[in-house]
Amino acid sequence: MRLSDFDFDLPERLIATRPVQPRSASRLLYATGAVTQDRQVTDLVHLLRKGDRLVLNNTKVIPARLNGSRIRHSDQGETRAKVEITLLSPTPDGHWRALAKPGKRLKTGERVEFGGGLWAEVLDKPEGEVLLVFNLSGGAFDAALAHVGMMPLPPYIASLRAVDAQDNLDYQTVFAKISGAVAAPTASLHFDDALLAGLADFGVSTSEVTLHVGAGTFLPVKVDDVSSHRMHSEWGQVSTQAAAEINATKAAGGRIIPVGTTALRLIESAAASSGQVQPYQGETDIFIKPGYDFRVTDGLMTNFHLPKSTLLMLVSALMGPGRIRQIYAHAIAQDYRFFSYGDSSLLLPGTP
């Protein structure tokens, strides 16, 4: 498989820069092995079956983008320069991996001030990143970050408009609980309380898992032979309760349908070859591409993904590369909105 096998032309006008309101009013492309229908997210109650189980990612996005000033002292006095920091993930010893822009000018030992009493020192500069230690920790750090940080919108949105206060609401799921993500599980952004209640009344169950989505989800694939691509790792957890719920649904003949590629990658990481899901906690760097044998996943609700991305490879593995090309051609022809704030799809391989 070559990278060019996963390329397509997308008009810029189809890149969504704001979500529709209400959340569940988004369009939904319903696709099986042979059927393609234009529906709405609110139609999920008509497209799913009683006894199905949706798997939701309850990670919470932190305001990980910070604008600061680099402080440098010399014989001529103190100088300051603007720097943008995007937090990636905490380290076991309480430091933070981050991206810096411009990063090359930052030096080890320098201090970056962000306002609100928050500052950080540059401890190290591993390849392409910086390692920071902040002056605050715990609840004080969280409060300061909430005050001065901004939502880390994906590059394809941030390049088209500035981040604003509305993104604090729009770029967070209604069931977000556990802080740690620097990108949202965007398929879940279509759910509101009314939709969740309607699905529960109909007989569709939900289970929550946690995968802290990292900035690596936006990294481009740089190798032409996709089998040699090295996947980024992300921390996830499947609780004993969630594993038991998923296994019980499978045993009863219900379908397991993750909401988003993050939830899918996590439950596949936690599944044994038998299809039984085990409690899981730790890093996963699972790379799902055509040829992958799905252990527990029966379908997927997901947004429309970037050309040449690992997420497009994942949905190609689920539906087949040829079928995904048909689905994406239909979505473009029908003006579906793409990427994080865009419309969604319900993908069910085979027959419904």
N, C-alpha and C positions, 0 to 999 in steps of 0.2 A: 504494500500500500504506500502510495506516495502522497505527500502533502497536497498536491494539486487535485487529488481525488476528492478533497473536502473544501474546495473553493467554490464560490458563487458570487455573482455581482448583486450588490444590494444598493438601491437608491438611497442617498442620504436622507431624503424626506421621510423614509420609513423608520428612522431611528427615533424612538420616543424619548423626549426630554422631560415629560411630565406623565404621571399615571392618570388614567381616567378616574372620575369620581361618580358614584361610589366605587370602591375597589372591585366589587363583584360584577360591575357593568362591562368589564373587558370582554373582548371577543375571545372565543375558544375554538380552535380548529380541532375537530374530532376526527381521528384517523385510526383505522384498523388496517389489517393487511390489504384490504381492497376498497374500503369505504372512506370517503373524505366528505365531511360536512362542516358548514360554517354555522357555529352555534355561539352561545354566550356562556360565561363562567357560571351564571345562575342556572344553566341547564344541567349542571353536574348531577343534580338529584334525579334527572331523567336518563342520564347516560351511565351512571354507576348502578350496581346491583345491591340489594339488601344482602348483608353479610360481607361486603367488601370492606377493606381497611385502608385508610389513607395514613401514610407515615409522614409526620410533620417535623421539620427541623426548628427547634425552639431557641436556637442561638440568638443573641441580641447584639446588634451592631453598636460598636462604640464610636464616638466622634473622634476618629483616629487621625484626622488631618489638622495639623497645627501650623500656624504662621508665626515665625519667631524672628529674633535678631541674634546673629552670631556676634559674640563679644570677643574682641581681640585687643590685647594690650601690647604696646611697644614703647620705645623711648619717646615717641611723638605723642603718646597718650592713648586713650581708648578709642577704638573704631568699631562701628557696627555695620552689619550687612544683613539684608533680608535672607531668610532661608525657610523653605517649606519642608515640614517633616510629616511623613505618613507612617504611623505605627504599623508594624507587621504582626508581631507576637511577643509575649513576654518570655523570658528565659527562666529556667528553674530557680535561679538565684535572684530573681526580681528585677533584672534589667530588661530592656526592650530592644528588640531588633526593629530597625526602621529604614525607610528610604529617605534620602535627603536631596533637596533640589535647591541650589546646586550642591552636589555632594563632594566634588573633587576639592573644593576650597576649604572644606571643614578639616580641622586638624585634631588629632587626639589631644585631649586635655582642655579643649575649648568649651566654652559655656554658651548655651542657647537659651534665651529668655523668651517666654511666651505670654507674659502678662498674667494677671490674676494670682500672683505669687508662685507661679509654676516655672521652673527652669530645669535644664538637664545638662549633664556633662558628657562629652564624647569620650567613651572608654576605648573604643577600637573601631577599625574600619575594615571589616571583612569584605570580600569581593562584592561590589555593587550595593553594599549596605553600610549602615552605621550602627554601632552598639551604644545605647544611651543608658545612663543612670539618672533617675529623676530625684529631685529633692523631697518629693512627697510620695507617700505610699498608702495603700489601703483605701479607706473611705475618703480621706483628704485628697488623694490623687484622683479618684473617681469624680469628686465634686469639682475639682479644678478643671479636669478634662471636659466635663459637661459644660463648664462656663466658657472655656476658650476654644474648645475643639469644634470641628465641623464634620459633618457626615462625609465619609470618603467615597463620593460618587465615582462610578467607573470612568475611565478616561474618555470613552466615547460620548458620555454625557457632559462631563466637566469641560470638554473642549468646545462644546456648543453653547453653554451658559454657565453662570456662576452658581455655586451652591448657596442656598438661602434657608431661612428658618423652616419653611414648609417641608424641606427634605428631612428634618428631624422626625416628622410624622410619617411622611410618604415612604421613606427608606427603612421602615421597621415593620415587622409583622405584628399582627394583633396578639399573637401568642408568644412573643419574644420574652424569654425569662432569664437566660444565663449569658452574661456579658462575655464577649471575647472575639466576636467576628469583626473583620474589617471590610466585609462585603455582605450584602443581604442575600438570603436564600430567596431569590426573586420570584419564583413560581408561587411562593406562599404569600406574596404581597397582594394577591387577588382575593384573599379570604377576609371576610368580615364576620362579626359575631352572628349576624342573621343567617349567613350562608352556612356556617358551622352548625348552628342550631337546626336548620332545615335538613341538613345531611344526617344529623344524629336522629331526628324524628323519623326520617325515612328508613333508617337501619344501617347506615354507613358509619362504621366506627373509626376512631382516630387513635394513633399512638404517637407519642413525642420522643424524639431522639435529639441529640445535640452534636452538631458538627460546626466548629468555629471556622467559617469560611475565611480564607486568607487572600491576600492580594495576588498570590500566585495563580488564582483562577483566571486572571486577566493576562497572564504572561503568554506571549505568542509561541507557537511551536516553530523552532528555528531549524529543524532538520528535515530533509526531504523524505528520508525513510522514517515514517512515523513510529515504527517499532523500536527505534533507538531513542525516542524522546524520553527524557527523565521527568517523571511527574513530581509536582510539588507535594509536600505532606501537610496534613491538617489534623488537628486534634479532635477526636470524637468520642462519644459515649452512647452505648445502648444499655439501658438499665435492665435489670432482671425482669421487671414488670413488662417493659416494652417487648423484650424478647419472647416472653411467655404469651403475650397478646398476639404477636405476629404468628407464632407457631400454632396457636389455637385456631386462628382464622384459616391458616393453610389446611390444618387438619379437618376443618369443617367444610372445606370446599370454597371458601371465600378467596377473593383476589387481594394481593398485596400491591398497592399502588403508591409509591413514594411521590411526594409533592416536591419536585426539584431534584436536580442531579446530585446535590449534596446528600440528601437523605438516601438516595439510591446507592451512592458510592459507599455510604456508611453501613447500610444493612447488608450489602454484598460483602463488605469486609468482615462483618460479624457472622456470616453464614458459613456453616460447614459444607462439605461436598454433598452431604445428604439433603441440604436445603434447610436444616434446622438452624435457627438463629441463636447464637450464644450471647450472653452478656459480654460487653466489649468496652474497653477504655484504653485509649492510647492514640498514637499517630497512625494515619493511613495514607498511603501514596498509591492506592489502587488506580490503575490506568485501564479503563474500559474502552475497547475499540473493537471493530468488526472481527468476529471470530470468538468473542467472549461468550462463555456459557453461563447464562444467568441462573443463579441458584435459588433465589427467593422472589425476585421481582416479576410481576405479571403485567405491569403497565407503568406509565409515567405521566404525570402532569408537569409540564415544563414550558418555559418561554422559548423564544426563537434565538438561536445562538450565532456567534460570530463565525464568519468564514475561517477555515483552517484552524479551528479551535478544538481542544480536547473534548469540549462539551458536544460539539457537532459530531465528533467521532463516537461519543457515547450513545447518542440517539441513533446514529447509523448502525451501531452494534445491536440495538434493541429492535429496530424496524427493518434493517437491511439498507445498505447504501443506496440502492436504486430507488427504494420506496421513499427514503428521506429526501432524495432529490426531487421526487414528484411532489411531496408535501411542501417543501420549501418553495418550489416554483409556483404552486397554488397560492401559498401565503403571500408571496410577492405580487402575483397577478391580482389578488384580491385586497391589496393594500393593508395587510396586517402590520401592526406596529411591532418593531423588533427590539430585542435586548431587555435590559433590566426593568424599565418602566413600560414595557410593551405588552402585547397581548400574549395569550397562552395557548397551549395545545394539550390535548389528552391523547396519548399514544398507546394503543393496545395492539400488540403484534398478533397476527393470526386473525381469527374471527371473534366478534364481540360475544 
